[in-house]
Amino acid sequence: MEGRSEKIIIIVSPYLTAAYGEKVKAYLRRGAKPIRGETEYPNARVGYGALCVENSLPI
């Protein structure tokens, strides 16, 4: 079908993105590694620790 333009429309519910966003944040928090010298988490300086994607995502 030459000359035909196809459009893909994606509608994302704000409720869906909010739900998945919270889930992703929870995974990243769970997998964060402690930083040497820090004793309380979360804190204003380092948040929840160092990002570790390997520990964060359930595979």
Backbone hydrogen bonds in HBPLUS format (Angstrom, degrees):
<---DONOR---> <-ACCEPTOR-->    atom                        ^
c    i                          cat <-CA-CA->   ^        H-A-AA   ^      H-
h    n   atom  resd res      DA  || num        DHA   H-A  angle D-A-AA Bond
n    s   type  num  typ     dist DA aas  dist angle  dist       angle   num
A0004-ARG N   A0001-MET O   3.44 MM   3  5.90 160.8  2.48 126.9 127.7     1
A0016-LEU N   A0013-SER O   3.08 MM   3  5.15 120.7  2.45  97.9 112.1     2
A0017-THR N   A0013-SER O   3.10 MM   4  6.46 166.1  2.12 159.8 161.8     3
A0018-ALA N   A0014-PRO O   3.01 MM   4  6.01 155.3  2.07 139.9 147.1     4
A0019-ALA N   A0015-TYR O   3.02 MM   4  6.13 156.0  2.08 141.3 147.6     5
A0020-TYR N   A0016-LEU O   2.97 MM   4  6.22 168.1  1.98 157.0 159.6     6
A0021-GLY N   A0017-THR O   2.80 MM   4  5.76 153.0  1.88 143.9 152.3     7
A0022-GLU N   A0018-ALA O   3.10 MM   4  6.22 158.2  2.14 144.7 149.2     8
A0023-LYS N   A0019-ALA O   3.17 MM   4  6.40 150.9  2.26 140.1 148.2     9
A0024-VAL N   A0020-TYR O   2.89 MM   4  6.13 159.2  1.94 152.7 157.4    10
A0025-LYS N   A0021-GLY O   2.99 MM   4  6.20 163.0  2.02 148.0 152.9    11
A0026-ALA N   A0022-GLU O   2.97 MM   4  6.15 152.2  2.05 142.2 149.8    12
A0027-TYR N   A0023-LYS O   3.00 MM   4  6.32 156.4  2.05 149.1 154.8    13
A0028-LEU N   A0024-VAL O   2.97 MM   4  6.24 163.6  2.00 155.9 159.9    14
A0029-ARG N   A0025-LYS O   2.93 MM   4  6.12 156.4  1.98 148.8 155.3    15
A0030-ARG N   A0026-ALA O   2.96 MM   4  6.10 161.3  2.00 147.7 153.1    16
A0031-GLY N   A0027-TYR O   3.07 MM   4  6.29 148.4  2.18 146.7 154.4    17
A0032-ALA N   A0029-ARG O   3.26 MM   3  5.29 154.9  2.32 101.7 109.1    18
A0033-LYS N   A0050-ALA O   2.84 MM  17  5.03 160.5  1.88 146.7 148.4    19
A0050-ALA N   A0033-LYS O   2.83 MM  17  5.03 151.6  1.91 155.7 152.3    20
A0038-GLU N   A0035-ILE O   3.03 MM   3  5.72 163.3  2.06 142.1 144.9    21
A0043-ASN N   A0047-GLY O   3.03 MM   4  4.81 140.1  2.19 115.0 124.2    22
A0047-GLY N   A0043-ASN O   2.85 MM   4  4.81 137.8  2.03 138.8 144.5    23
A0049-GLY N   A0046-VAL O   3.18 MM   3  5.60 159.5  2.23 138.2 135.2    24
A0056-SER N   A0052-CYS O   3.08 MM   4  6.19 133.2  2.31 140.3 154.0    25
A0056-SER N   A0053-VAL O   3.07 MM   3  4.84 127.8  2.35  91.6 106.3    26
A0057-LEU N   A0053-VAL O   3.13 MM   4  6.16 160.5  2.17 162.0 159.1    27
